[in-house]
Amino acid sequence: MHGLLDVLDSRSFSSLWYWLLLTVTWTWVGRGALGIPSDLVRAVHRRAVEGAGQGPAPDSLLLLDWVSLVTPRWQVSDRDGTVLTAVAAFVVSALAWLGFAYGRELAQAMVLLVAPLLVLVVLRIRLATRLRATLAEAEAGRITPDLAAADMARQITRHMRLTMALSMLAVGGAALWGTAWLATHPLGI
């Protein structure tokens, strides 16, 4: 029984489980964008940088197909967006108040984990909206499939770089705050 209580300890910053969760979470969410294979994005981006050939490339058409399949999952109506924003703001605010005003370590750790993930969700919804707009332009015939795929690859590449920067900030910020917390609370109190 005592071993189980040690595993379920609420001291987050001194727990290996918190740091594993933080690392695995940011490694997992940083692997791609919206579920689109990153090697496909790199191939289309590389082809766009080197110069397009004649006719639509199979990679370009495949990227357009992937975007048409995955972006509807990230579509949020205005009403749902308002409700989700309110719920997320309430949860993060409550955790931040408990953590930073009342000094609860677990709440601080949860804010440092959840708040950057919420920023990432907003970035992904914004990316999906932009990709859908580019896809609509290609479907309407206003731009060629190669140009649409090149633009999408550029947007996804930029999003993946933003995700990488956000993950470094999130993990670095959590590490700095956790170190400061452990330095000022050596016994966890």
N, C-alpha and C positions, 0 to 999 in steps of 0.2 A: 504494500500500500504506500509506503514512504517513497519508493522509486517512482510510482505513478505521479505522486504529487510533485516530485522534482521535474518530471517531464512537462507537467501542466503549469509550471511556475509562471506567474504573471510578470516577472521581471524580464522584460523583453530585450533590453540592450545587452544584458549579460548572458542571454540565451543563444545557443548555437542555432536553435530552431528558427528564431526570428531572422538571423542573418542568412540562413539557407533559404527561407521563404522569400526574402527580399532579392537575393541573387537569382534564384530560379524564376521568380516572377518577371524580373526585368530581362533576363536572358530569353525567356519564352516570348514575351511581347515584342522584343526587339528583333525577332528572326525574320519578320516580313511585314508587309502592309496589306491589311484586309484579307489575308489568305491567298494573295496572288504570289505565285512562285518567284522568288527573288532572282533565280538564274534566268528566267524568262525576261524579267524586267531589265537585267543587265545586258542580255543579248540584244534586246530592242534598243536600249540606250546606246550601246556600243555601235550598232548599225547606224543609228541616227547621227552619231558624232562622226563616223567615218564617211558618211554620205550614202544616200539611198540609191538603190539600183532601179531597174525598170519593173514596174508593176508591184502590187502589194506582196510583201514578204510573208511567208507562212508564220514567222514569229509575230509579226504585227497583227495578223488576223487572229492568232491564238491569244494574244494579249487583249484584243478587243472582246473576244469571247469570254475570257476570264473576267474582265471588268463588267460585262453584261450579266454575268452570273453572280458575282459577289457584292456588287454595290447595292442591290435592293435590300440586302440584309442590314445595311447601315442607314437606311432611309428612316428618318424620324419626322413625324408630323409636328406642326407647331404646337398643338395641344399636348401631345406626348412629350415633346421637348421641354415645355414649360413645367409639366409635372415632374419629369425626371430631374430637371435642374433644381427644382424646389426641394425634392427629397434628398438629392446629393448634397445640396448646400446645408440642409438641416443636419444631416448625418455628420458631415465634416465639421460644421460649426460646433455641434455638441461634443464631438470627440476633441476638437481643439480646445474648447472651454474646459472640459474635464482634464485634459492633459496639461495645458499650459497655465491655466488659472488655478487649478487645484493640485497640480504636480503629480498627476497619475501617469506613471511610466508607460503602461500598456496603451493608454489613449494617445500619448505622444507618438509611440511607435506606429500605431494604426494610422494616424494623420500623415506621418512621413511615408507610409506605404500607399495609402489610398489617394491622397490629394494629387500626386503626380500621375497616377493612373487615370484619374478623372480628366486631367489635362490631355492625356493621350487619347482618351475616348473622344473628346471634343475635336482634336486634330484629325482623328480618323473619320469622324462624321463629315468634317469639312472637306477632307480629301475625297471621300466618296461622292459628295455633292459636285465637286469640280470634275471628277472623272465622268460622272453621269452627263454633265453638260457637254464635255468633249465628245462622249459617245453619241449623244443626240446630234451634234454637229456632223459627225461622220455618217450616222444613219440617214440624215437628211441630204447628204451628198454635198454639203458646203465645204468640207475638207476631205482629202483623200485618207484612206485607211492608214497609210504609212505615216502621214503627218499627225493623224490622231494618235496613233500608237507611240510615236516619238514624243508627243506632248505628254501623253499619259506616263510614259517611262520617266520623263524628266520630273513630273510632279511626284511620282512614287519615289524616285531616288531622293528628291529633296525631303519628302516625308520621312524616309528611312534615316536620313542624316539628322533630322530634327528629333526623331525617336531616340537615336543614339546619344545625342546631346542631352536630351531629357533624362535618359536612363543614367548617364554619368552624373548629372546634377542630383538626381534622386538618391542614388546610392552614396555618392560623396556627401551630400547633405545629411543623410541618415547616419553615415559613419562619423561625421564631425559632431552631430548632435548627440549620438550615442556615446562617443568618447567623452564629451563634455559632461554628460549626465553621469557616467560612471566615475569620472574624476571628482565630481561634487557629491556623489552619493555612493561611496565605496562599499557600504554595507547593503545597498539597495533600499535604504529608507529615505 
